[in-house]
Amino acid sequence: MDYMSHTVDAAQALLAGTAAFPSRVTIKASAMPLLVSQARRLYRALSHAWRHHRELYDSFEAETRCTARFTALARRYCLLAEEQLVIRS
């Protein structure tokens, strides 16, 4: 739980910070590896919930579509390779 909380906090700090995003419409190319790393970590948290806490995951996903939306984002911007996308709902 601590790892997941830390991961979400780190992703939020990265996305809200001006180091990676000097404005709301631009991203520094040097920030891309950080985004890929954060995407991998966030997806790992989702896949853990899917694998080990399926009932809770299914309820959350039905309400929020978080994984579906995150997967679409990851595919669109090539943040994760297809073989890393293991969640099958």
N, CA, C and O atoms as a printed pandas DataFrame, in Angstrom:
     atom_number atom_name residue_name chain_id  residue_number  x_coord  y_coord  z_coord
0              1         N          MET        A               1    0.815   -1.184    0.000
1              2        CA          MET        A               1    0.000    0.000    0.000
2              3         C          MET        A               1    0.867    1.258    0.000
3              4         O          MET        A               1    0.565    2.229   -0.695
4              5         N          ASP        A               2    1.950    1.234    0.789
5              6        CA          ASP        A               2    2.845    2.394    0.828
6              7         C          ASP        A               2    3.473    2.640   -0.536
7              8         O          ASP        A               2    3.595    3.784   -0.973
8              9         N          TYR        A               3    3.875    1.552   -1.215
9             10        CA          TYR        A               3    4.476    1.698   -2.540
10            11         C          TYR        A               3    3.490    2.340   -3.514
11            12         O          TYR        A               3    3.859    3.227   -4.283
12            13         N          MET        A               4    2.250    1.894   -3.479
13            14        CA          MET        A               4    1.240    2.441   -4.391
14            15         C          MET        A               4    0.975    3.911   -4.090
15            16         O          MET        A               4    0.859    4.722   -5.009
16            17         N          SER        A               5    0.881    4.253   -2.827
17            18        CA          SER        A               5    0.650    5.644   -2.437
18            19         C          SER        A               5    1.822    6.520   -2.862
19            20         O          SER        A               5    1.635    7.617   -3.390
20            21         N          HIS        A               6    3.020    6.027   -2.626
21            22        CA          HIS        A               6    4.222    6.760   -3.032
22            23         C          HIS        A               6    4.264    6.938   -4.555
23            24         O          HIS        A               6    4.627    8.007   -5.044
24            25         N          THR        A               7    3.899    5.906   -5.293
25            26        CA          THR        A               7    3.905    5.962   -6.755
26            27         C          THR        A               7    2.922    6.997   -7.279
27            28         O          THR        A               7    3.255    7.770   -8.177
28            29         N          VAL        A               8    1.730    7.017   -6.734
29            30        CA          VAL        A               8    0.724    7.992   -7.159
30            31         C          VAL        A               8    1.186    9.406   -6.813
31            32         O          VAL        A               8    1.036   10.320   -7.624
32            33         N          ASP        A               9    1.741    9.592   -5.626
33            34        CA          ASP        A               9    2.245   10.910   -5.226
34            35         C          ASP        A               9    3.365   11.380   -6.153
35            36         O          ASP        A               9    3.397   12.542   -6.557
36            37         N          ALA        A              10    4.280   10.474   -6.485
37            38        CA          ALA        A              10    5.398   10.829   -7.368
38            39         C          ALA        A              10    4.902   11.188   -8.766
39            40         O          ALA        A              10    5.405   12.127   -9.383
40            41         N          ALA        A              11    3.933   10.456   -9.259
41            42        CA          ALA        A              11    3.378   10.759  -10.585
42            43         C          ALA        A              11    2.691   12.118  -10.585
43            44         O          ALA        A              11    2.837   12.896  -11.528
44            45         N          GLN        A              12    1.944   12.396   -9.528
45            46        CA          GLN        A              12    1.263   13.687   -9.415
46            47         C          GLN        A              12    2.281   14.820   -9.360
47            48         O          GLN        A              12    2.085   15.855   -9.998
48            49         N          ALA        A              13    3.360   14.642   -8.610
49            50        CA          ALA        A              13    4.393   15.676   -8.512
50            51         C          ALA        A              13    5.061   15.909   -9.856
51            52         O          ALA        A              13    5.331   17.051  -10.228
52            53         N          LEU        A              14    5.328   14.836  -10.585
53            54        CA          LEU        A              14    5.938   14.967  -11.910
54            55         C          LEU        A              14    5.015   15.729  -12.855
55            56         O          LEU        A              14    5.453   16.645  -13.551
56            57         N          LEU        A              15    3.749   15.357  -12.878
57            58        CA          LEU        A              15    2.807   15.994  -13.791
58            59         C          LEU        A              15    2.503   17.441  -13.423
59            60         O          LEU        A              15    2.208   18.252  -14.300
60            61         N          ALA        A              16    2.571   17.768  -12.152
61            62        CA          ALA        A              16    2.269   19.125  -11.708
62            63         C          ALA        A              16    3.486   20.045  -11.733
63            64         O          ALA        A              16    3.350   21.267  -11.663
64            65         N          GLY        A              17    4.668   19.457  -11.832
65            66        CA          GLY        A              17    5.895   20.249  -11.769
66            67         C          GLY        A              17    6.228   20.947  -13.077
67            68         O          GLY        A              17    5.849   20.494  -14.158
68            69         N          THR        A              18    6.936   22.042  -12.960
69            70        CA          THR        A              18    7.336   22.791  -14.153
70            71         C          THR        A              18    8.628   22.261  -14.759
71            72         O          THR        A              18    8.993   22.671  -15.861
72            73         N          ALA        A              19    9.328   21.367  -14.078
73            74        CA          ALA        A              19   10.565   20.813  -14.623
74            75         C          ALA        A              19   10.289   20.009  -15.898
75            76         O          ALA        A              19   11.035   20.110  -16.872
76            77         N          ALA        A              20    9.226   19.221  -15.887
77            78        CA          ALA        A              20    8.870   18.407  -17.059
78            79         C          ALA        A              20    7.925   19.141  -17.991
79            80         O          ALA        A              20    7.970   18.961  -19.208
80            81         N          PHE        A              21    7.064   19.974  -17.406
81            82        CA          PHE        A              21    6.054   20.687  -18.174
82            83         C          PHE        A              21    6.197   22.194  -17.947
83            84         O          PHE        A              21    5.558   22.747  -17.053
84            85         N          PRO        A              22    7.030   22.858  -18.749
85            86        CA          PRO        A              22    7.220   24.296  -18.548
86            87         C          PRO        A              22    5.945   25.106  -18.784
87            88         O          PRO        A              22    5.806   26.211  -18.260
88            89         N          SER        A              23    5.033   24.571  -19.554
89            90        CA          SER        A              23    3.733   25.209  -19.740
90            91         C          SER        A              23    2.698   24.097  -19.855
91            92         O          SER        A              23    3.050   22.918  -19.854
92            93         N          ARG        A              24    1.450   24.457  -19.952
93            94        CA          ARG        A              24    0.394   23.443  -20.037
94            95         C          ARG        A              24    0.320   22.779  -21.411
95            96         O          ARG        A              24   -0.420   21.811  -21.585
96            97         N          VAL        A              25    1.062   23.276  -22.373
97            98        CA          VAL        A              25    0.979   22.719  -23.726
98            99         C          VAL        A              25    2.293   22.149  -24.233
99           100         O          VAL        A              25    2.342   21.630  -25.348
100          101         N          THR        A              26    3.361   22.231  -23.445
101          102        CA          THR        A              26    4.642   21.687  -23.889
102          103         C          THR        A              26    5.229   20.758  -22.839
103          104         O          THR        A              26    4.967   20.880  -21.642
104          105         N          ILE        A              27    6.027   19.834  -23.329
105          106        CA          ILE        A              27    6.737   18.899  -22.457
106          107         C          ILE        A              27    8.191   18.876  -22.901
107          108         O          ILE        A              27    8.478   18.874  -24.099
108          109         N          LYS        A              28    9.091   18.858  -21.960
109          110        CA          LYS        A              28   10.506   18.760  -22.279
110          111         C          LYS        A              28   10.805   17.329  -22.731
111          112         O          LYS        A              28   10.336   16.367  -22.122
112          113         N          ALA        A              29   11.574   17.201  -23.786
113          114        CA          ALA        A              29   11.920   15.869  -24.287
114          115         C          ALA        A              29   12.657   15.060  -23.223
115          116         O          ALA        A              29   12.518   13.838  -23.163
116          117         N          SER        A              30   13.424   15.724  -22.402
117          118        CA          SER        A              30   14.179   15.030  -21.352
118          119         C          SER        A              30   13.262   14.412  -20.296
119          120         O          SER        A              30   13.700   13.561  -19.521
120          121         N          ALA        A              31   12.014   14.826  -20.258
121          122        CA          ALA        A              31   11.071   14.293  -19.270
122          123         C          ALA        A              31   10.444   12.976  -19.714
123          124         O          ALA        A              31    9.844   12.279  -18.896
124          125         N          MET        A              32   10.568   12.625  -20.970
125          126        CA          MET        A              32    9.910   11.421  -21.484
126          127         C          MET        A              32   10.315   10.150  -20.740
127          128         O          MET        A              32    9.438    9.351  -20.411
128          129         N          PRO        A              33   11.597    9.924  -20.460
129          130        CA          PRO        A              33   11.943    8.713  -19.692
130          131         C          PRO        A              33   11.287    8.683  -18.305
131          132         O          PRO        A              33   10.936    7.613  -17.807
132          133         N          LEU        A              34   11.124    9.841  -17.693
133          134        CA          LEU        A              34   10.445    9.905  -16.399
134          135         C          LEU        A              34    8.976    9.530  -16.531
135          136         O          LEU        A              34    8.426    8.838  -15.675
136          137         N          LEU        A              35    8.343    9.990  -17.606
137          138        CA          LEU        A              35    6.942    9.653  -17.839
138          139         C          LEU        A              35    6.770    8.158  -18.093
139          140         O          LEU        A              35    5.824    7.546  -17.597
140          141         N          VAL        A              36    7.669    7.583  -18.853
141          142        CA          VAL        A              36    7.610    6.143  -19.134
142          143         C          VAL        A              36    7.770    5.353  -17.837
143          144         O          VAL        A              36    7.041    4.391  -17.592
144          145         N          SER        A              37    8.718    5.762  -17.021
145          146        CA          SER        A              37    8.940    5.087  -15.744
146          147         C          SER        A              37    7.717    5.198  -14.837
147          148         O          SER        A              37    7.317    4.209  -14.223
148          149         N          GLN        A              38    7.128    6.364  -14.743
149          150        CA          GLN        A              38    5.943    6.549  -13.909
150          151         C          GLN        A              38    4.759    5.754  -14.453
151          152         O          GLN        A              38    3.987    5.182  -13.683
152          153         N          ALA        A              39    4.615    5.719  -15.766
153          154        CA          ALA        A              39    3.519    4.936  -16.361
154          155         C          ALA        A              39    3.676    3.461  -16.015
155          156         O          ALA        A              39    2.700    2.793  -15.674
156          157         N          ARG        A              40    4.890    2.957  -16.102
157          158        CA          ARG        A              40    5.149    1.552  -15.771
158          159         C          ARG        A              40    4.805    1.281  -14.310
159          160         O          ARG        A              40    4.190    0.259  -14.003
160          161         N          ARG        A              41    5.190    2.172  -13.413
161          162        CA          ARG        A              41    4.916    1.994  -11.993
162          163         C          ARG        A              41    3.419    2.075  -11.682
163          164         O          ARG        A              41    2.895    1.274  -10.907
164          165         N          LEU        A              42    2.743    3.037  -12.286
165          166        CA          LEU        A              42    1.300    3.155  -12.066
166          167         C          LEU        A              42    0.564    1.924  -12.583
167          168         O          LEU        A              42   -0.345    1.413  -11.929
168          169         N          TYR        A              43    0.968    1.451  -13.767
169          170        CA          TYR        A              43    0.321    0.264  -14.330
170          171         C          TYR        A              43    0.598   -0.963  -13.467
171          172         O          TYR        A              43   -0.254   -1.843  -13.340
172          173         N          ARG        A              44    1.784   -1.018  -12.879
173          174        CA          ARG        A              44    2.120   -2.127  -11.979
174          175         C          ARG        A              44    1.162   -2.150  -10.786
175          176         O          ARG        A              44    0.725   -3.219  -10.359
176          177         N          ALA        A              45    0.840   -0.984  -10.254
177          178        CA          ALA        A              45   -0.110   -0.915   -9.132
178          179         C          ALA        A              45   -1.493   -1.394   -9.567
179          180         O          ALA        A              45   -2.154   -2.136   -8.840
180          181         N          LEU        A              46   -1.927   -0.969  -10.750
181          182        CA          LEU        A              46   -3.226   -1.418  -11.266
182          183         C          LEU        A              46   -3.229   -2.927  -11.503
183          184         O          LEU        A              46   -4.202   -3.605  -11.175
184          185         N          SER        A              47   -2.145   -3.451  -12.071
185          186        CA          SER        A              47   -2.109   -4.884  -12.359
186          187         C          SER        A              47   -2.053   -5.713  -11.077
187          188         O          SER        A              47   -2.573   -6.828  -11.038
188          189         N          HIS        A              48   -1.426   -5.174  -10.028
189          190        CA          HIS        A              48   -1.445   -5.874   -8.739
190          191         C          HIS        A              48   -2.882   -5.987   -8.220
191          192         O          HIS        A              48   -3.316   -7.052   -7.780
192          193         N          ALA        A              49   -3.600   -4.884   -8.281
193          194        CA          ALA        A              49   -4.996   -4.898   -7.821
194          195         C          ALA        A              49   -5.821   -5.864   -8.666
195          196         O          ALA        A              49   -6.651   -6.598   -8.130
196          197         N          TRP        A              50   -5.605   -5.872   -9.958
197          198        CA          TRP        A              50   -6.338   -6.769  -10.863
198          199         C          TRP        A              50   -6.059   -8.234  -10.526
199          200         O          TRP        A              50   -6.966   -9.066  -10.530
200          201         N          ARG        A              51   -4.808   -8.531  -10.238
201          202        CA          ARG        A              51   -4.405   -9.910  -10.008
202          203         C          ARG        A              51   -4.781  -10.428   -8.606
203          204         O          ARG        A              51   -5.198  -11.575   -8.444
204          205         N          HIS        A              52   -4.623   -9.556   -7.605
205          206        CA          HIS        A              52   -4.745  -10.017   -6.223
206          207         C          HIS        A              52   -5.991   -9.534   -5.484
207          208         O          HIS        A              52   -6.318  -10.058   -4.419
208          209         N          HIS        A              53   -6.673   -8.567   -6.024
209          210        CA          HIS        A              53   -7.848   -8.007   -5.366
210          211         C          HIS        A              53   -8.959   -7.793   -6.401
211          212         O          HIS        A              53   -9.518   -6.702   -6.512
212          213         N          ARG        A              54   -9.262   -8.836   -7.144
213          214        CA          ARG        A              54  -10.117   -8.741   -8.325
214          215         C          ARG        A              54  -11.490   -8.148   -8.033
215          216         O          ARG        A              54  -11.960   -7.307   -8.801
216          217         N          GLU        A              55  -12.138   -8.549   -6.968
217          218        CA          GLU        A              55  -13.483   -8.038   -6.688
218          219         C          GLU        A              55  -13.452   -6.514   -6.479
219          220         O          GLU        A              55  -14.286   -5.787   -7.017
220          221         N          LEU        A              56  -12.501   -6.060   -5.709
221          222        CA          LEU        A              56  -12.358   -4.620   -5.469
222          223         C          LEU        A              56  -11.964   -3.897   -6.754
223          224         O          LEU        A              56  -12.486   -2.825   -7.060
224          225         N          TYR        A              57  -11.034   -4.495   -7.503
225          226        CA          TYR        A              57  -10.602   -3.918   -8.775
226          227         C          TYR        A              57  -11.778   -3.786   -9.739
227          228         O          TYR        A              57  -11.970   -2.730  -10.342
228          229         N          ASP        A              58  -12.561   -4.845   -9.886
229          230        CA          ASP        A              58  -13.694   -4.819  -10.823
230          231         C          ASP        A              58  -14.704   -3.738  -10.457
231          232         O          ASP        A              58  -15.236   -3.053  -11.331
232          233         N          SER        A              59  -14.960   -3.593   -9.179
233          234        CA          SER        A              59  -15.884   -2.559   -8.722
234          235         C          SER        A              59  -15.347   -1.163   -9.044
235          236         O          SER        A              59  -16.078   -0.312   -9.550
236          237         N          PHE        A              60  -14.081   -0.938   -8.750
237          238        CA          PHE        A              60  -13.440    0.347   -9.020
238          239         C          PHE        A              60  -13.413    0.638  -10.523
239          240         O          PHE        A              60  -13.716    1.750  -10.955
240          241         N          GLU        A              61  -13.053   -0.359  -11.299
241          242        CA          GLU        A              61  -12.948   -0.181  -12.752
242          243         C          GLU        A              61  -14.323    0.070  -13.367
243          244         O          GLU        A              61  -14.439    0.873  -14.293
244          245         N          ALA        A              62  -15.343   -0.584  -12.883
245          246        CA          ALA        A              62  -16.696   -0.367  -13.403
246          247         C          ALA        A              62  -17.140    1.073  -13.163
247          248         O          ALA        A              62  -17.841    1.660  -13.988
248          249         N          GLU        A              63  -16.737    1.624  -12.052
249          250        CA          GLU        A              63  -17.138    2.984  -11.708
250          251         C          GLU        A              63  -16.283    4.054  -12.387
251          252         O          GLU        A              63  -16.798    5.100  -12.782
252          253         N          THR        A              64  -14.977    3.797  -12.526
253          254        CA          THR        A              64  -14.061    4.854  -12.990
254          255         C          THR        A              64  -13.489    4.659  -14.385
255          256         O          THR        A              64  -13.114    5.628  -15.045
256          257         N          ARG        A              65  -13.421    3.410  -14.837
257          258        CA          ARG        A              65  -12.762    3.074  -16.118
258          259         C          ARG        A              65  -11.312    3.561  -16.133
259          260         O          ARG        A              65  -10.766    3.895  -17.185
260          261         N          CYS        A              66  -10.702    3.596  -14.952
261          262        CA          CYS        A              66   -9.342    4.105  -14.789
262          263         C          CYS        A              66   -8.337    3.321  -15.638
263          264         O          CYS        A              66   -7.546    3.916  -16.370
264          265         N          THR        A              67   -8.366    1.998  -15.544
265          266        CA          THR        A              67   -7.418    1.187  -16.300
266          267         C          THR        A              67   -7.639    1.329  -17.794
267          268         O          THR        A              67   -6.673    1.433  -18.549
268          269         N          ALA        A              68   -8.864    1.334  -18.228
269          270        CA          ALA        A              68   -9.154    1.481  -19.659
270          271         C          ALA        A              68   -8.633    2.820  -20.181
271          272         O          ALA        A              68   -8.039    2.885  -21.258
272          273         N          ARG        A              69   -8.857    3.875  -19.419
273          274        CA          ARG        A              69   -8.391    5.198  -19.845
274          275         C          ARG        A              69   -6.870    5.292  -19.782
275          276         O          ARG        A              69   -6.247    5.878  -20.668
276          277         N          PHE        A              70   -6.269    4.716  -18.734
277          278        CA          PHE        A              70   -4.812    4.746  -18.612
278          279         C          PHE        A              70   -4.162    3.930  -19.726
279          280         O          PHE        A              70   -3.145    4.344  -20.283
280          281         N          THR        A              71   -4.735    2.789  -20.051
281          282        CA          THR        A              71   -4.205    1.958  -21.128
282          283         C          THR        A              71   -4.281    2.694  -22.460
283          284         O          THR        A              71   -3.338    2.630  -23.249
284          285         N          ALA        A              72   -5.368    3.380  -22.723
285          286        CA          ALA        A              72   -5.494    4.168  -23.959
286          287         C          ALA        A              72   -4.428    5.255  -24.017
287          288         O          ALA        A              72   -3.830    5.481  -25.068
288          289         N          LEU        A              73   -4.189    5.924  -22.905
289          290        CA          LEU        A              73   -3.154    6.952  -22.835
290          291         C          LEU        A              73   -1.774    6.345  -23.088
291          292         O          LEU        A              73   -0.980    6.892  -23.853
292          293         N          ALA        A              74   -1.497    5.225  -22.447
293          294        CA          ALA        A              74   -0.204    4.564  -22.602
294          295         C          ALA        A              74    0.029    4.118  -24.046
295          296         O          ALA        A              74    1.137    4.241  -24.567
296          297         N          ARG        A              75   -1.007    3.605  -24.680
297          298        CA          ARG        A              75   -0.877    3.201  -26.081
298          299         C          ARG        A              75   -0.691    4.405  -27.002
299          300         O          ARG        A              75    0.156    4.382  -27.896
300          301         N          ARG        A              76   -1.469    5.439  -26.786
301          302        CA          ARG        A              76   -1.410    6.613  -27.655
302          303         C          ARG        A              76   -0.034    7.262  -27.655
303          304         O          ARG        A              76    0.457    7.691  -28.700
304          305         N          TYR        A              77    0.587    7.333  -26.481
305          306        CA          TYR        A              77    1.873    8.010  -26.367
306          307         C          TYR        A              77    3.047    7.043  -26.206
307          308         O          TYR        A              77    4.144    7.454  -25.827
308          309         N          CYS        A              78    2.818    5.763  -26.493
309          310        CA          CYS        A              78    3.864    4.728  -26.464
310          311         C          CYS        A              78    4.616    4.717  -25.136
311          312         O          CYS        A              78    5.846    4.670  -25.108
312          313         N          LEU        A              79    3.868    4.762  -24.043
313          314        CA          LEU        A              79    4.482    4.760  -22.718
314          315         C          LEU        A              79    4.771    3.344  -22.235
315          316         O          LEU        A              79    5.682    3.133  -21.434
316          317         N          LEU        A              80    4.005    2.382  -22.716
317          318        CA          LEU        A              80    4.201    0.985  -22.349
318          319         C          LEU        A              80    4.138    0.130  -23.607
319          320         O          LEU        A              80    3.372    0.412  -24.528
320          321         N          ALA        A              81    4.946   -0.909  -23.631
321          322        CA          ALA        A              81    4.918   -1.858  -24.752
322          323         C          ALA        A              81    3.677   -2.753  -24.599
323          324         O          ALA        A              81    3.203   -2.987  -23.488
324          325         N          GLU        A              82    3.178   -3.233  -25.698
325          326        CA          GLU        A              82    1.975   -4.078  -25.656
326          327         C          GLU        A              82    2.132   -5.286  -24.744
327          328         O          GLU        A              82    1.172   -5.676  -24.079
328          329         N          GLU        A              83    3.317   -5.887  -24.693
329          330        CA          GLU        A              83    3.515   -7.057  -23.821
330          331         C          GLU        A              83    3.476   -6.691  -22.341
331          332         O          GLU        A              83    3.323   -7.570  -21.493
332          333         N          GLN        A              84    3.611   -5.421  -22.024
333          334        CA          GLN        A              84    3.499   -4.976  -20.630
334          335         C          GLN        A              84    2.039   -4.792  -20.211
335          336         O          GLN        A              84    1.744   -4.746  -19.016
336          337         N          LEU        A              85    1.152   -4.689  -21.145
337          338        CA          LEU        A              85   -0.266   -4.458  -20.863
338          339         C          LEU        A              85   -0.940   -5.808  -20.601
339          340         O          LEU        A              85   -1.496   -6.425  -21.510
340          341         N          VAL        A              86   -0.879   -6.246  -19.366
341          342        CA          VAL        A              86   -1.320   -7.596  -19.014
342          343         C          VAL        A              86   -2.747   -7.678  -18.500
343          344         O          VAL        A              86   -3.301   -8.774  -18.409
344          345         N          ILE        A              87   -3.354   -6.553  -18.163
345          346        CA          ILE        A              87   -4.717   -6.578  -17.600
346          347         C          ILE        A              87   -5.716   -6.880  -18.705
347          348         O          ILE        A              87   -5.781   -6.171  -19.709
348          349         N          ARG        A              88   -6.488   -7.932  -18.511
349          350        CA          ARG        A              88   -7.514   -8.327  -19.477
350          351         C          ARG        A              88   -8.842   -8.370  -18.749
351          352         O          ARG        A              88   -9.080   -9.265  -17.938
352          353         N          SER        A              89   -9.684   -7.436  -19.025
353          354        CA          SER        A              89  -10.981   -7.399  -18.323
354          355         C          SER        A              89  -12.057   -8.085  -19.110
355          356         O          SER        A              89  -13.203   -8.145  -18.666
